[in-house]
Amino acid sequence: MRILFSPVGTADPLSTLGDGPMLHIVRRYRPEKIILFLSPAMAAYESRDERYTRAIRLLAAEIGEYGPEVGCIESASTEVHRYDLFIKEFDELLAQLEEEDPDAEILLNVTSGTPAMQQALVAIDAFGHRRLRAVQVETPRKGINEPGDREKADDYDFDTLWEMNPDREGDAQNRCREVESANFSDLVLRDNIRAFVEGYDYVAALRLAKQCRSISFRATTLIEGCVYRSRLDRQRAIPCFKGTAFPCDSPETTGALFEYLSVLEVYLQREQWADYLRAMTPALTELMLKRVRVSIPDREWLLERSGKITRRIDSGKVDRNDDLRRVLKPKGENPYVTNGHLAKLIEYFANSLEYEPYKKLRTLEKKARHRLAHEVGKVDKASIEKAGGISLEESLDIMFKLDGSKQGRGLYRRINGEVIQLLQCEVPRASVSH
């Protein structure tokens, strides 16, 4: 349902130049429900000749098949200049309308009434905590009214004004304009969204983005994509990045390991040192397996079951290979592959220069994880790096280099830059169809 909440003033319902603001909004938007807010003086005019409700009835009959529900509310206040009083009164009335019809779209006439009434409605719309559309109506002159444009309220010739009304002509111009500036609430929301994006907190950013009326669909979609992508939910992330500079469905640029390493980078940006170290182990496993395969195929030392290679050492294959038996010395029957096994294989098959980056990563993994396992309180980055022998930033650089992906580090930083740029662009609210 579309509801019009409209104060009325001396330019309503008709002037010598055409529709007053209230009637013009009714003509162009055709709300199903109209609530007229009357000061004591305007209520007296309505009581005398029903000029406001009569104009609506005549317009509805002229339109045909249109019969809005019309209600009048008389303000008890005679202090029509008190902006602060109308803020409270209007907000309570609008809250009641929302409660009666939560899905309603409420139009606000911000041109009629006293300046205090107009300012109060503009402010309420700007707060952004209700589903509102503020509508301005230009004068027929497209400027300031001149003496004689308005009929004297106490000597009102309704019938003549109605018959001479140029807005009744089929080619009359629509003078309604919606207030398109971002409201205060949206400005605050956009600032908070930006802060969350810069902090790589995409879940919180998305929650706010869904509340913000002035954020672009593209920005919201990118934020939503980052939520899925940072969870490695690639299938749900793919549509969010389709047609952007950050696709996640291109094997040449964004393999599974690249996506995983990019999430590790997010952990570093968010100072989640413990999460980074825990997540580093699977990444190191994949990187070392990749190098081991250069020297020895999986099928020559890993266990096969039902035609598939597992992550377990085939003790029989190792026993039949002098090199493997000398390096691995597996304990037990078909043990699971560990990063320790992989590090030994790389050290054996590669030269010392090639082995060095894997050695650094393996040392960090072992020593820092050992320290982490014995920490109950806050994990200190400096102590982790001291124990591991390299900085966490360097470890991530090494892993990206070993992965060899074309994009390299900074995926989420680049996406954040795009989102922040979009947040700086105000998106006008879409016009109501009328």
VEXDREN-2710 file (C-alpha; in Angstrom, 1 decimal):
% VEXDREN-2710
k/r/px/py/pz
1/MET/0.0/0.0/0.0
2/ARG/1.1/3.6/-0.7
3/ILE/0.2/6.1/1.9
4/LEU/0.5/9.9/1.7
5/PHE/1.2/11.8/4.9
6/SER/0.6/15.5/4.2
7/PRO/0.4/18.7/6.2
8/VAL/-1.7/21.3/4.4
9/GLY/-1.1/25.0/4.0
10/THR/-2.6/28.0/2.4
11/ALA/-1.4/26.8/-1.1
12/ASP/-3.7/23.8/-0.7
13/PRO/-5.7/22.4/-2.2
14/LEU/-5.6/24.8/-5.2
15/SER/-4.0/28.0/-6.1
16/THR/-4.7/30.4/-9.0
17/LEU/-2.0/28.6/-11.0
18/GLY/-3.1/25.0/-10.4
19/ASP/-2.8/22.1/-8.0
20/GLY/-1.5/22.8/-4.5
21/PRO/1.3/20.5/-3.4
22/MET/-0.9/18.0/-1.6
23/LEU/-3.3/17.6/-4.5
24/HIS/-0.5/17.4/-7.0
25/ILE/1.1/14.5/-5.1
26/VAL/-2.3/12.7/-5.0
27/ARG/-2.7/13.3/-8.8
28/ARG/0.8/11.9/-9.6
29/TYR/1.2/9.1/-7.1
30/ARG/-2.4/8.0/-6.4
31/PRO/-1.9/6.8/-2.9
32/GLU/-4.4/4.3/-1.6
33/LYS/-4.5/6.1/1.8
34/ILE/-4.1/9.8/2.5
35/ILE/-3.6/11.3/5.9
36/LEU/-4.0/15.1/6.1
37/PHE/-2.3/16.9/9.0
38/LEU/-4.2/20.1/9.9
39/SER/-3.2/22.9/12.2
40/PRO/-6.1/24.4/14.1
41/ALA/-6.4/27.1/11.4
42/MET/-6.4/24.6/8.5
43/ALA/-8.9/22.4/10.4
44/ALA/-11.3/25.3/10.6
45/TYR/-11.2/25.8/6.8
46/GLU/-11.8/22.0/6.3
47/SER/-14.7/22.2/8.8
48/ARG/-16.2/25.2/6.9
49/ASP/-16.1/23.9/3.3
50/GLU/-14.3/20.6/3.2
51/ARG/-11.9/22.2/0.7
52/TYR/-9.1/19.6/1.2
53/THR/-11.1/16.4/1.2
54/ARG/-13.5/17.7/-1.5
55/ALA/-10.6/18.3/-3.8
56/ILE/-9.4/14.8/-3.3
57/ARG/-12.9/13.4/-4.0
58/LEU/-13.2/15.4/-7.2
59/LEU/-9.8/14.4/-8.4
60/ALA/-10.5/10.7/-7.6
61/ALA/-13.8/10.9/-9.6
62/GLU/-12.0/12.5/-12.5
63/ILE/-9.3/9.9/-12.6
64/GLY/-11.8/7.1/-12.4
65/GLU/-11.6/3.8/-10.6
66/TYR/-9.7/5.5/-7.8
67/GLY/-11.1/5.8/-4.3
68/PRO/-8.4/6.6/-1.7
69/GLU/-9.1/6.3/2.0
70/VAL/-8.8/9.8/3.4
71/GLY/-8.3/10.7/7.1
72/CYS/-7.7/14.0/8.8
73/ILE/-5.6/14.6/11.9
74/GLU/-6.0/17.9/13.7
75/SER/-2.9/19.1/15.7
76/ALA/-3.6/20.3/19.2
77/SER/-0.6/22.7/19.0
78/THR/-1.1/26.3/18.0
79/GLU/2.7/26.9/18.0
80/VAL/3.0/26.1/14.3
81/HIS/6.6/27.5/14.3
82/ARG/7.9/24.9/16.8
83/TYR/10.0/22.5/14.7
84/ASP/10.8/20.4/17.8
85/LEU/7.1/19.8/18.6
86/PHE/6.4/18.5/15.1
87/ILE/9.4/16.2/15.0
88/LYS/7.9/14.3/18.0
89/GLU/4.3/14.5/16.8
90/PHE/5.0/13.4/13.2
91/ASP/7.3/10.6/14.3
92/GLU/4.6/9.1/16.5
93/LEU/2.0/9.4/13.7
94/LEU/4.3/7.7/11.2
95/ALA/5.2/5.0/13.7
96/GLN/1.5/4.3/14.0
97/LEU/1.1/4.1/10.2
98/GLU/4.0/1.6/10.0
99/GLU/2.5/-0.5/12.8
100/GLU/-0.9/-0.6/11.0
101/ASP/0.7/-1.6/7.7
102/PRO/4.4/-2.7/8.0
103/ASP/4.8/-3.1/4.3
104/ALA/3.4/0.3/3.3
105/GLU/5.4/2.8/1.4
106/ILE/4.9/6.2/3.0
107/LEU/5.1/9.4/1.0
108/LEU/5.8/12.7/2.8
109/ASN/4.6/16.0/1.4
110/VAL/7.5/18.3/2.4
111/THR/6.2/21.3/0.6
112/SER/2.9/22.0/2.3
113/GLY/2.3/23.3/5.8
114/THR/4.4/25.7/7.9
115/PRO/8.2/25.9/7.4
116/ALA/8.5/24.1/10.8
117/MET/6.3/21.2/9.5
118/GLN/8.3/20.9/6.3
119/GLN/11.6/20.9/8.1
120/ALA/10.4/18.3/10.6
121/LEU/9.4/15.9/7.9
122/VAL/12.6/16.4/6.0
123/ALA/14.5/15.7/9.2
124/ILE/12.5/12.5/9.9
125/ASP/13.1/11.3/6.3
126/ALA/16.8/12.1/6.8
127/PHE/17.0/10.0/9.9
128/GLY/16.4/7.0/7.7
129/HIS/14.8/4.7/10.3
130/ARG/11.5/4.4/8.5
131/ARG/10.5/3.4/4.9
132/LEU/9.7/6.9/3.7
133/ARG/9.9/8.9/0.5
134/ALA/10.0/12.7/0.8
135/VAL/8.3/14.5/-2.1
136/GLN/8.8/18.1/-3.0
137/VAL/6.4/19.9/-5.4
138/GLU/7.7/22.8/-7.5
139/THR/5.4/25.9/-7.9
140/PRO/3.9/26.2/-11.4
141/ARG/6.2/29.2/-11.8
142/LYS/9.2/27.1/-11.1
143/GLY/10.2/29.7/-8.6
144/ILE/8.9/31.9/-5.7
145/ASN/5.2/32.5/-5.7
146/GLU/4.1/36.0/-6.4
147/PRO/1.3/38.1/-4.8
148/GLY/-2.0/36.9/-6.2
149/ASP/-0.9/33.3/-6.9
150/ARG/-2.8/32.1/-3.8
151/GLU/-6.5/32.6/-3.2
152/LYS/-7.3/34.3/0.1
153/ALA/-7.9/31.4/2.5
154/ASP/-10.9/33.2/4.1
155/ASP/-12.5/34.1/0.8
156/TYR/-11.9/30.9/-1.1
157/ASP/-13.6/30.3/-4.4
158/PHE/-13.1/26.6/-4.7
159/ASP/-15.4/26.0/-7.7
160/THR/-13.7/28.6/-9.9
161/LEU/-10.2/27.4/-8.9
162/TRP/-11.2/23.8/-9.8
163/GLU/-12.7/24.7/-13.2
164/MET/-9.7/26.8/-14.2
165/ASN/-7.1/24.4/-12.9
166/PRO/-4.5/23.8/-15.7
167/ASP/-3.2/20.7/-14.0
168/ARG/-6.4/19.0/-15.1
169/GLU/-5.2/19.1/-18.7
170/GLY/-3.7/15.9/-20.1
171/ASP/-0.4/17.5/-21.0
172/ALA/0.2/19.2/-17.6
173/GLN/3.7/18.8/-16.3
174/ASN/4.6/16.6/-13.3
175/ARG/6.0/19.0/-10.7
176/CYS/6.8/16.3/-8.1
177/ARG/10.5/15.8/-7.2
178/GLU/11.7/13.2/-4.7
179/VAL/14.4/14.2/-2.2
180/GLU/17.3/12.1/-3.4
181/SER/20.1/13.1/-1.0
182/ALA/21.4/10.3/1.3
183/ASN/19.9/10.5/4.7
184/PHE/21.8/10.9/7.9
185/SER/21.3/7.2/8.8
186/ASP/22.7/6.1/5.5
187/LEU/25.7/8.4/5.8
188/VAL/26.5/6.8/9.2
189/LEU/25.9/3.3/7.8
190/ARG/28.2/3.9/4.8
191/ASP/30.9/5.2/7.1
192/ASN/30.5/2.0/9.3
193/ILE/30.4/-0.2/6.2
194/ARG/33.6/1.3/5.0
195/ALA/35.3/0.7/8.4
196/PHE/34.2/-2.9/8.4
197/VAL/35.4/-3.4/4.9
198/GLU/38.8/-1.9/5.7
199/GLY/38.9/-4.2/8.7
200/TYR/38.1/-7.2/6.4
201/ASP/35.0/-7.9/8.5
202/TYR/32.7/-8.7/5.6
203/VAL/29.9/-10.3/7.7
204/ALA/29.4/-7.1/9.7
205/ALA/29.7/-5.0/6.5
206/LEU/27.1/-7.0/4.7
207/ARG/24.7/-6.8/7.6
208/LEU/24.9/-3.0/7.5
209/ALA/24.8/-2.9/3.6
210/LYS/21.4/-4.6/3.6
211/GLN/20.1/-1.8/5.8
212/CYS/21.5/1.1/3.7
213/ARG/19.2/2.5/1.0
214/SER/21.9/4.5/-0.8
215/ILE/24.6/1.8/-1.3
216/SER/24.9/0.5/-4.8
217/PHE/23.8/-3.1/-5.6
218/ARG/27.3/-3.7/-7.0
219/ALA/28.9/-2.7/-3.7
220/THR/26.6/-5.0/-1.7
221/THR/27.2/-7.9/-4.1
222/LEU/31.0/-7.5/-3.8
223/ILE/30.7/-7.5/0.0
224/GLU/28.5/-10.6/-0.1
225/GLY/30.9/-12.2/-2.5
226/CYS/33.7/-11.6/0.0
227/VAL/31.7/-13.3/2.8
228/TYR/31.4/-16.5/0.6
229/ARG/34.9/-16.3/-0.8
230/SER/36.6/-15.9/2.5
231/ARG/34.8/-19.0/3.6
232/LEU/36.1/-20.8/0.5
233/ASP/32.5/-21.2/-0.6
234/ARG/33.5/-20.8/-4.2
235/GLN/30.2/-21.8/-5.8
236/ARG/28.2/-19.1/-4.1
237/ALA/31.0/-16.6/-4.6
238/ILE/31.3/-17.0/-8.4
239/PRO/28.1/-15.1/-9.3
240/CYS/29.1/-12.2/-7.1
241/PHE/32.3/-11.6/-9.0
242/LYS/31.1/-12.4/-12.5
243/GLY/32.0/-9.6/-14.8
244/THR/34.4/-8.0/-12.3
245/ALA/38.1/-7.7/-12.2
246/PHE/38.1/-10.3/-9.4
247/PRO/36.7/-13.5/-11.0
248/CYS/37.0/-16.7/-8.9
249/ASP/36.1/-19.2/-11.6
250/SER/39.3/-18.9/-13.7
251/PRO/41.7/-21.7/-13.0
252/GLU/44.5/-19.8/-14.7
253/THR/44.5/-17.0/-12.2
254/THR/42.6/-18.2/-9.2
255/GLY/43.3/-21.8/-8.3
256/ALA/42.1/-23.4/-5.0
257/LEU/45.5/-22.8/-3.3
258/PHE/45.5/-19.1/-4.4
259/GLU/42.1/-18.6/-2.8
260/TYR/43.2/-20.4/0.3
261/LEU/46.4/-18.2/0.6
262/SER/44.3/-15.1/0.1
263/VAL/42.2/-16.0/3.1
264/LEU/45.4/-16.5/5.1
265/GLU/46.3/-12.9/4.1
266/VAL/42.9/-11.8/5.6
267/TYR/43.9/-13.5/8.8
268/LEU/47.0/-11.4/8.9
269/GLN/45.2/-8.2/8.2
270/ARG/42.8/-8.9/11.0
271/GLU/45.7/-9.8/13.3
272/GLN/44.4/-13.4/13.8
273/TRP/47.8/-14.8/14.4
274/ALA/46.7/-18.1/15.8
275/ASP/44.2/-18.7/13.0
276/TYR/46.9/-17.9/10.5
277/LEU/49.3/-20.5/11.9
278/ARG/46.6/-23.2/12.1
279/ALA/45.6/-22.5/8.6
280/MET/49.1/-22.4/7.3
281/THR/49.7/-26.2/7.7
282/PRO/47.3/-27.3/5.0
283/ALA/48.7/-24.7/2.6
284/LEU/52.2/-25.8/3.3
285/THR/51.2/-29.4/2.7
286/GLU/49.8/-28.5/-0.8
287/LEU/52.9/-26.5/-1.6
288/MET/55.3/-29.2/-0.6
289/LEU/53.3/-31.9/-2.4
290/LYS/53.4/-29.8/-5.5
291/ARG/57.3/-29.7/-5.3
292/VAL/57.6/-33.4/-4.4
293/ARG/55.6/-34.4/-7.5
294/VAL/58.3/-32.8/-9.7
295/SER/60.7/-35.5/-8.4
296/ILE/58.4/-38.4/-7.7
297/PRO/54.9/-39.0/-8.9
298/ASP/52.2/-39.7/-6.3
299/ARG/51.6/-43.2/-7.6
300/GLU/55.2/-44.3/-6.8
301/TRP/54.9/-43.8/-3.1
302/LEU/51.4/-43.0/-2.0
303/LEU/48.7/-45.6/-1.2
304/GLU/46.0/-46.2/-3.8
305/ARG/42.5/-47.4/-2.9
306/SER/39.7/-48.1/-5.4
307/GLY/41.9/-46.5/-8.1
308/LYS/42.3/-43.2/-6.1
309/ILE/45.5/-41.8/-4.6
310/THR/45.3/-41.2/-0.8
311/ARG/47.3/-39.1/1.5
312/ARG/48.9/-42.2/3.1
313/ILE/52.3/-43.6/2.5
314/ASP/52.4/-47.0/0.8
315/SER/54.9/-48.9/3.0
316/GLY/55.3/-51.6/0.3
317/LYS/56.3/-49.1/-2.4
318/VAL/58.7/-47.3/0.0
319/ASP/60.4/-50.6/0.9
320/ARG/61.0/-51.3/-2.8
321/ASN/62.6/-47.9/-3.4
322/ASP/66.0/-47.4/-1.8
323/ASP/65.8/-43.6/-2.0
324/LEU/62.4/-43.5/-0.3
325/ARG/63.3/-46.0/2.3
326/ARG/66.4/-44.1/3.2
327/VAL/64.5/-40.7/3.5
328/LEU/61.1/-41.6/4.9
329/LYS/61.7/-44.5/7.3
330/PRO/57.9/-44.7/7.9
331/LYS/56.7/-46.0/11.2
332/GLY/53.8/-48.3/11.2
333/GLU/51.8/-49.7/8.3
334/ASN/50.8/-47.1/5.6
335/PRO/51.1/-44.0/7.8
336/TYR/49.4/-40.7/6.9
337/VAL/51.6/-38.2/5.1
338/THR/52.9/-35.4/7.3
339/ASN/54.7/-32.1/6.5
340/GLY/57.7/-33.7/8.1
341/HIS/57.7/-36.5/5.4
342/LEU/57.3/-33.9/2.7
343/ALA/60.1/-31.7/4.0
344/LYS/62.5/-34.6/4.0
345/LEU/61.6/-35.6/0.5
346/ILE/62.2/-32.0/-0.8
347/GLU/65.5/-31.7/1.1
348/TYR/66.6/-35.0/-0.5
349/PHE/65.6/-34.3/-4.1
350/ALA/66.1/-30.5/-4.3
351/ASN/69.3/-28.5/-4.0
352/SER/69.9/-26.5/-0.8
353/LEU/68.8/-23.2/-2.5
354/GLU/65.5/-24.6/-3.7
355/TYR/64.9/-26.2/-0.3
356/GLU/65.5/-23.1/1.7
357/PRO/62.0/-21.5/1.5
358/TYR/60.3/-24.8/2.4
359/LYS/62.7/-25.1/5.3
360/LYS/61.8/-21.6/6.6
361/LEU/58.1/-22.4/6.4
362/ARG/58.5/-25.8/8.1
363/THR/60.6/-24.2/10.9
364/LEU/57.9/-21.6/11.5
365/GLU/55.2/-24.2/11.4
366/LYS/56.9/-26.5/13.9
367/LYS/58.3/-24.0/16.4
368/ALA/55.5/-21.4/16.3
369/ARG/52.8/-24.1/16.5
370/HIS/54.6/-25.6/19.4
371/ARG/54.6/-22.3/21.2
372/LEU/51.0/-21.7/20.3
373/ALA/50.0/-25.1/21.7
374/HIS/51.4/-24.0/25.1
375/GLU/49.8/-20.5/25.2
376/VAL/46.6/-20.0/27.1
377/GLY/46.3/-16.2/26.9
378/LYS/46.7/-13.8/24.0
379/VAL/49.0/-14.9/21.2
380/ASP/51.9/-12.4/20.8
381/LYS/53.0/-11.9/17.2
382/ALA/56.5/-10.9/18.1
383/SER/57.1/-14.0/20.2
384/ILE/55.7/-16.2/17.4
385/GLU/58.0/-14.7/14.8
386/LYS/61.0/-14.9/17.2
387/ALA/60.3/-18.6/17.7
388/GLY/59.7/-19.3/14.0
389/GLY/62.7/-17.4/12.7
390/ILE/60.8/-15.4/10.1
391/SER/58.0/-12.9/10.1
392/LEU/54.5/-14.0/9.3
393/GLU/54.4/-11.5/6.4
394/GLU/57.5/-13.1/5.0
395/SER/56.0/-16.6/5.4
396/LEU/53.0/-15.5/3.4
397/ASP/55.2/-13.9/0.7
398/ILE/57.1/-17.2/0.4
399/MET/53.9/-19.2/0.0
400/PHE/52.5/-17.0/-2.7
401/LYS/55.8/-17.1/-4.6
402/LEU/55.8/-20.9/-4.3
403/ASP/52.2/-21.1/-5.5
404/GLY/53.2/-19.1/-8.6
405/SER/49.7/-17.6/-9.2
406/LYS/49.4/-14.7/-11.6
407/GLN/47.5/-12.4/-9.2
408/GLY/49.8/-12.6/-6.2
409/ARG/49.0/-11.0/-2.8
410/GLY/46.4/-8.4/-2.2
411/LEU/43.2/-9.9/-3.6
412/TYR/40.9/-8.7/-0.8
413/ARG/42.7/-5.4/-0.5
414/ARG/42.0/-4.8/-4.2
415/ILE/38.3/-5.8/-3.8
416/ASN/38.1/-3.5/-0.7
417/GLY/39.4/-0.6/-2.8
418/GLU/36.6/-1.2/-5.4
419/VAL/34.0/-1.4/-2.7
420/ILE/35.2/1.8/-0.9
421/GLN/35.2/3.6/-4.2
422/LEU/31.6/2.5/-4.8
423/LEU/30.6/3.6/-1.3
424/GLN/31.8/7.1/-2.1
425/CYS/29.2/7.3/-4.8
426/GLU/25.7/8.2/-3.6
427/VAL/23.0/6.2/-5.1
428/PRO/19.7/8.1/-5.5
429/ARG/16.6/6.3/-4.3
430/ALA/14.6/5.0/-7.3
431/SER/11.6/7.1/-8.3
432/VAL/8.2/5.8/-7.5
433/SER/6.3/4.8/-10.5
434/HIS/3.5/7.3/-11.2
END
